[in-house]
Amino acid sequence: SVSFKLGLQRSSVFDPTFPRSGSSFSASAQFTPPYSLINPDLVTSQNPYKNPEYHKWRFNAEWYVPIGKGTGENKDHQFVLKIAAKYGFMGRYNKKLDFSPFERFQLGGDGLTNSYGLLGYDIISLRGYPVFDYSNPSVNNADQTNANRLFTIFNKYSMELRYPLVTNPSSTIYGLAFFDAANGWYSFKDYNPYRLRRSVGVGMRFFLPMFGLLGFDYGVGLDRIQPGGGLKNATKFTFMLGYEPE
C-alpha cells in the first residue's frame, strides 16, 4: 500500500506529562493513487484490491481546563478537566468498487490488542467495551448494517476529570474519572452522529522513568447493560503500557 500523508498540528499544552492547561488540534489527510480511475479494468479484475486505493481524513481536538487552585506546597494539586473530540472518515475514488479492506477503523477495547495488524486498521479505544464483534450484530448492540464490516467513519468524544496525587519530576501519578461516547459506521447512509455507545468509569495513570506510562481503567459500558442483568456483564478492566491509546 503506497500513500501520501499530510498532517498539521497546533499545540499550546503546558506540561505534556500532566497537562494543566492549553489545547491541541491536529488534522491529517492520507491519499493513495486512484488506480481504478487510471486503469478502469481493475474494477472487473479478479483482485481489484491488489493496489489498495482510498483517501482518509482525521481530526483530533483536545482542551485542558484547570479547575480551582492549589495553595502552598500543594499549588500544583488541582483538578483538570480534559475534553477531547476525534473524527475519522475514509472515502473511495470509484463508486463501482467497495471501500478498501485496508486502513479502516477498528473500534472498542483498550487500543493495545490488534489481531489485524497486517491490514493497517486505526485502532480507536472505547473503555468499558470489548473490540466490537462485527460477525455477531447482537454483541455490543452492533447495528445489523455493520455486521461483518469494519468502519469507514467514526466519532469519539471523551471527558476526564483528573487530579494529581504525585507531581515529582521523576514520577507523576494521577487519578481520573471519565465519560466516553463513540461509534462507527460503514457509510454515510448509515451515519447517525447522535447514536453513540457510552461508558463511564475511573482510572489511574503512572509516569515512571523505567516504564513510561502505566495506566489502568475500570469502565462500565452503559449500552451493554441488559434489563435485570446488573453491571456484571457490562464492565471491563483495561490496561495500557507505554502510550495513551486513541
Buried (B, 14 or more C-beta within 10 A) or exposed (E): EEBEEEEEEEEEBEEEEBBBEBBBBBBBBBBBEBBBEEEEEBEEEEEBBEBBBBBBBBBBBBBBEBEEEBEEEEEEBBBBEBBBBBBBBBBBBBEEBEBBBBBBBBBBBBBBEBEBEEBBBBBBBBBBBBBBEBEEBEEBBBBEEBBEBBBBBBBBBBBBBBEBEEBEEEEBBBEBEBBBBBBBBBBEEBBEEEEBBBBBBBBBBBBEEEEEBBBEBBBBBBBBBEEEEEEEEBBBEBEBEEEEBB
